[in-house]
Amino acid sequence: MSEKHKDEITGVETTGHSWDGIRELNNPLPKWWLYTFYASIIWSIAYWVVMPAWPVIWNGQWTYTEGVIGYTNRNSVADELAAVAEGRSEVMREIAQTPLTELAQDPKLSEVALAAGKASFGDNCAPCHGSGAAGGEGFPNLNDDNWLWGGTLDDIHTTLLHGIRWEADEETRLNVMMAFGDLGMLDRKQVSDVAEYVLEISGQEHNAGAAGRGAEIFAQNCVSCHGEDGTGNQMLGAPNLTDAIWLYGGDKATIEQTVSKGRSGVMPAWGGRLDEGTIKSLTLYVHSLGGGE
């Protein structure tokens, strides 16, 4: 049975509840705790009004209440990025206006350009060439000294600016490896023979008889781009076939596929996407990776 009474020891009235002879004291919460609790309630209501808080459906789509001040993390980050860009705008303008050869020889500007180029490479180039610029199948390794279109500062700058086979840019680097098999210019036996010849000039195991026949086919169809000795032509983007560096692979099956099906990989033109200061910074960074000419 519930019966209230005052505790003799503490002088506090009980709640009237008891269990096994133990009575529950009716101790009120401390005032500081109550005031803090009430303040928290008031603060939460004010927060809901001032800051973005509640998910709502508006015009059939989920959105949220923007709050009185309209704060968003996205806007905050955008403001921070704008502040960073403004802080570096002057030096980036100077980089953009400085000729590449002078830029490479200027200690202060080149230091900034290399840092900016490395950051921009990670943002824009790493998805294809890898974070370490080692490339992969169909994507050139930028660390070596083998360049399809040339590795001088001006060559790299032109490639970045206009791209390779980028149809949207009228000044893009344009040349393709023809599909000799698919176009009916060579039959399967001729494709096999010329592949054997490529294996021979690249120092790989090959069939000497087939390679001899392939040499004639090569002279008739391939020397205009790759040269009589197969060492390639940077003006045309034609690779050197006598070394051990292969963009798509150097085994016979892959060589046959290249001769038969052709190759036409694309490098985007960054001239319409990145400012000149960033492109020059990328040029300097790629040139510094170890294989610049």
C-alpha positions as CSV (number, residue, x, y, z in Angstrom):
1,M,0.0,0.0,0.0
2,S,1.3,3.4,-1.0
3,E,1.6,5.9,1.9
4,K,3.6,9.1,2.0
5,H,5.5,10.2,5.1
6,K,8.6,12.2,6.0
7,D,11.9,10.4,6.4
8,E,13.1,10.7,9.9
9,I,16.8,10.9,9.0
10,T,16.8,13.2,6.0
11,G,13.6,15.1,6.6
12,V,12.6,14.5,3.0
13,E,9.1,13.4,2.2
14,T,8.9,10.0,0.4
15,T,7.0,9.3,-2.8
16,G,4.8,6.8,-1.1
17,H,6.4,3.9,-2.9
18,S,8.2,1.1,-1.0
19,W,9.8,-2.2,-1.8
20,D,10.6,-4.7,0.8
21,G,10.4,-2.1,3.4
22,I,12.6,0.4,1.5
23,R,10.9,3.7,0.9
24,E,11.7,6.0,-2.1
25,L,12.7,9.5,-1.2
26,N,11.2,12.3,-3.3
27,N,14.5,14.3,-3.8
28,P,14.0,17.1,-6.4
29,L,16.6,17.5,-9.1
30,P,19.3,20.2,-8.4
31,K,18.3,23.6,-9.7
32,W,21.4,23.9,-11.7
33,W,20.5,20.7,-13.6
34,L,17.0,21.9,-14.2
35,Y,18.1,25.3,-15.5
36,T,20.7,23.6,-17.8
37,F,17.9,21.3,-19.1
38,Y,15.6,24.2,-19.8
39,A,18.3,26.2,-21.4
40,S,19.1,23.2,-23.7
41,I,15.5,23.1,-24.8
42,I,15.5,26.8,-25.6
43,W,18.9,26.4,-27.4
44,S,17.6,23.5,-29.5
45,I,14.5,25.4,-30.6
46,A,16.6,28.4,-31.5
47,Y,19.1,26.2,-33.4
48,W,16.2,24.6,-35.5
49,V,15.1,28.1,-36.5
50,V,18.6,29.6,-37.3
51,M,20.4,26.6,-38.8
52,P,19.5,23.9,-41.4
53,A,17.8,21.2,-39.4
54,W,14.7,19.4,-40.5
55,P,14.2,17.2,-43.5
56,V,11.0,18.1,-45.4
57,I,9.3,17.2,-48.7
58,W,8.9,20.1,-51.0
59,N,7.3,19.8,-54.5
60,G,7.5,16.1,-54.2
61,Q,11.3,16.0,-53.3
62,W,13.2,15.6,-50.1
63,T,15.0,18.7,-49.0
64,Y,15.6,20.5,-45.7
65,T,14.9,23.6,-43.9
66,E,17.6,26.1,-44.7
67,G,17.4,28.1,-41.5
68,V,17.4,31.9,-41.0
69,I,21.1,32.3,-41.9
70,G,21.2,29.8,-44.7
71,Y,24.4,28.2,-43.6
72,T,25.7,25.1,-45.5
73,N,29.0,23.2,-45.3
74,R,29.2,23.3,-49.1
75,N,29.1,27.1,-49.1
76,S,31.7,27.2,-46.3
77,V,34.1,25.0,-48.2
78,A,33.5,27.0,-51.4
79,D,34.4,30.2,-49.5
80,E,37.5,28.6,-48.1
81,L,38.6,27.4,-51.6
82,A,37.9,30.8,-53.0
83,A,40.0,32.4,-50.4
84,V,42.9,30.0,-51.2
85,A,42.5,30.7,-54.9
86,E,42.6,34.4,-54.3
87,G,45.7,34.0,-52.2
88,R,47.6,32.2,-54.9
89,S,46.1,34.1,-57.9
90,E,48.9,36.6,-58.1
91,V,51.7,34.0,-58.3
92,M,49.7,31.8,-60.7
93,R,49.2,34.8,-63.0
94,E,53.0,35.3,-62.9
95,I,53.5,31.7,-63.8
96,A,51.1,31.9,-66.7
97,Q,52.9,35.0,-68.1
98,T,56.4,33.5,-67.7
99,P,57.9,31.6,-70.7
100,L,58.5,27.9,-69.8
101,T,62.2,28.0,-70.1
102,E,62.5,31.0,-67.8
103,L,59.9,29.4,-65.4
104,A,62.1,26.3,-65.1
105,Q,65.1,28.4,-64.2
106,D,63.4,30.7,-61.7
107,P,63.9,29.1,-58.2
108,K,60.9,30.7,-56.5
109,L,58.4,30.4,-59.3
110,S,59.5,26.9,-60.3
111,E,59.1,25.7,-56.6
112,V,55.5,27.0,-56.6
113,A,54.8,25.6,-60.0
114,L,56.1,22.2,-59.2
115,A,53.9,22.0,-56.0
116,A,50.9,23.3,-57.9
117,G,51.6,20.9,-60.8
118,K,51.8,17.9,-58.4
119,A,48.5,18.8,-56.8
120,S,46.8,19.3,-60.2
121,F,48.3,16.0,-61.5
122,G,46.6,14.2,-58.6
123,D,43.3,15.9,-59.3
124,N,43.2,15.5,-63.1
125,C,45.9,13.1,-64.5
126,A,46.3,10.3,-61.9
127,P,43.0,8.5,-62.8
128,C,44.7,7.5,-66.1
129,H,48.5,7.8,-65.5
130,G,48.4,6.6,-61.8
131,S,49.3,8.6,-58.7
132,G,53.0,7.9,-59.4
133,A,52.7,8.6,-63.2
134,A,53.8,5.1,-64.0
135,G,50.8,4.7,-66.4
136,G,49.4,1.3,-67.4
137,E,48.1,-0.5,-70.5
138,G,47.1,2.2,-73.0
139,F,48.3,5.0,-70.7
140,P,52.0,6.1,-71.1
141,N,54.5,6.0,-68.3
142,L,55.6,9.6,-67.7
143,N,58.6,8.6,-65.6
144,D,60.7,7.2,-68.4
145,D,62.5,8.9,-71.4
146,N,60.2,7.4,-74.0
147,W,57.9,10.0,-75.5
148,L,55.4,9.4,-78.3
149,W,54.9,13.1,-79.1
150,G,58.1,14.5,-77.5
151,G,59.2,15.3,-74.0
152,T,60.5,18.8,-74.1
153,L,58.7,21.5,-72.1
154,D,57.1,22.9,-75.3
155,D,56.0,19.4,-76.4
156,I,54.5,18.5,-73.0
157,H,52.8,21.9,-72.9
158,T,51.3,21.4,-76.4
159,T,50.0,17.9,-75.5
160,L,48.4,19.2,-72.3
161,L,46.9,22.2,-74.1
162,H,45.4,20.5,-77.1
163,G,45.4,16.8,-76.2
164,I,45.8,13.8,-78.4
165,R,43.0,12.9,-80.9
166,W,40.6,15.2,-78.9
167,E,38.0,16.0,-81.5
168,A,36.8,19.1,-79.7
169,D,40.1,20.8,-80.2
170,E,41.1,21.8,-83.8
171,E,44.8,21.9,-82.9
172,T,44.9,18.5,-81.2
173,R,47.7,16.0,-82.0
174,L,46.2,13.7,-84.6
175,N,47.5,10.4,-86.0
176,V,46.2,6.9,-85.6
177,M,47.6,3.4,-85.9
178,M,45.6,2.0,-88.9
179,A,43.6,-1.2,-88.6
180,F,45.4,-3.0,-91.4
181,G,43.5,-6.3,-90.9
182,D,40.0,-4.9,-90.4
183,L,40.4,-2.6,-93.4
184,G,41.5,-5.5,-95.6
185,M,45.0,-4.1,-96.3
186,L,46.7,-7.2,-94.9
187,D,45.4,-10.7,-94.5
188,R,45.9,-12.8,-91.3
189,K,49.1,-14.4,-92.6
190,Q,50.6,-11.0,-93.4
191,V,49.6,-9.7,-90.0
192,S,51.3,-12.6,-88.4
193,D,54.5,-12.2,-90.5
194,V,54.8,-8.4,-89.8
195,A,54.3,-9.2,-86.1
196,E,57.2,-11.6,-86.2
197,Y,59.3,-8.9,-87.8
198,V,58.4,-6.5,-85.0
199,L,59.4,-9.2,-82.5
200,E,62.8,-9.5,-84.3
201,I,63.6,-5.8,-84.3
202,S,62.6,-5.5,-80.6
203,G,65.0,-8.2,-79.7
204,Q,62.5,-10.9,-78.9
205,E,62.2,-14.6,-79.8
206,H,60.8,-14.9,-83.4
207,N,60.4,-17.0,-86.4
208,A,63.2,-16.0,-88.8
209,G,61.4,-17.0,-92.0
210,A,58.2,-15.3,-91.1
211,A,60.2,-12.2,-89.9
212,G,61.9,-12.0,-93.3
213,R,58.5,-11.9,-95.1
214,G,57.3,-9.4,-92.5
215,A,60.2,-7.1,-93.2
216,E,58.9,-6.6,-96.8
217,I,55.4,-6.0,-95.5
218,F,56.8,-3.5,-93.0
219,A,58.7,-1.6,-95.6
220,Q,55.6,-1.3,-97.8
221,N,53.1,-0.3,-95.0
222,C,54.8,0.9,-91.8
223,V,58.0,2.9,-92.5
224,S,56.1,6.1,-93.3
225,C,55.3,6.4,-89.6
226,H,57.7,4.1,-87.8
227,G,60.7,4.8,-90.0
228,E,62.9,2.3,-91.9
229,D,64.6,1.1,-88.8
230,G,61.4,1.0,-86.7
231,T,62.6,3.6,-84.2
232,G,59.4,5.7,-84.6
233,N,58.7,9.4,-85.2
234,Q,57.7,11.8,-82.5
235,M,56.2,14.3,-85.0
236,L,53.6,11.6,-85.8
237,G,53.3,10.1,-82.4
238,A,54.6,6.8,-83.8
239,P,56.3,4.7,-81.1
240,N,59.7,3.2,-81.3
241,L,59.3,-0.5,-82.0
242,T,62.9,-1.5,-81.3
243,D,62.9,-1.0,-77.5
244,A,61.3,-2.9,-74.7
245,I,58.7,-0.2,-73.9
246,W,55.2,-1.0,-75.0
247,L,52.0,1.0,-74.5
248,Y,49.6,-1.9,-75.1
249,G,52.0,-4.9,-74.8
250,G,54.8,-6.5,-76.8
251,D,53.9,-10.2,-77.1
252,K,52.9,-11.5,-80.5
253,A,49.2,-11.8,-79.8
254,T,49.0,-8.1,-78.8
255,I,51.2,-7.0,-81.7
256,E,48.9,-8.9,-84.1
257,Q,45.9,-7.2,-82.5
258,T,47.5,-3.8,-82.8
259,V,48.3,-4.3,-86.5
260,S,44.9,-5.9,-87.3
261,K,42.6,-3.7,-85.2
262,G,44.6,-0.4,-84.9
263,R,45.0,1.9,-81.9
264,S,43.6,5.3,-81.3
265,G,43.9,6.2,-77.6
266,V,42.7,9.7,-76.5
267,M,44.3,12.3,-74.3
268,P,41.9,15.1,-73.3
269,A,42.7,18.7,-74.1
270,W,43.1,20.6,-70.9
271,G,43.2,24.0,-72.4
272,G,39.5,24.6,-72.0
273,R,39.4,23.2,-68.5
274,L,42.5,24.5,-66.7
275,D,44.0,28.0,-66.7
276,E,47.3,28.7,-68.3
277,G,49.1,28.9,-64.9
278,T,48.0,25.4,-64.0
279,I,48.8,24.0,-67.4
280,K,52.4,25.4,-67.2
281,S,52.7,24.1,-63.6
282,L,51.6,20.6,-64.9
283,T,54.1,20.9,-67.7
284,L,56.9,21.6,-65.3
285,Y,55.9,18.8,-63.0
286,V,55.6,16.2,-65.7
287,H,58.9,17.3,-67.2
288,S,60.5,16.9,-63.8
289,L,59.4,13.3,-63.2
290,G,62.6,12.0,-64.7
291,G,62.0,11.5,-68.4
292,G,61.8,15.1,-69.7
293,E,63.9,15.8,-72.8
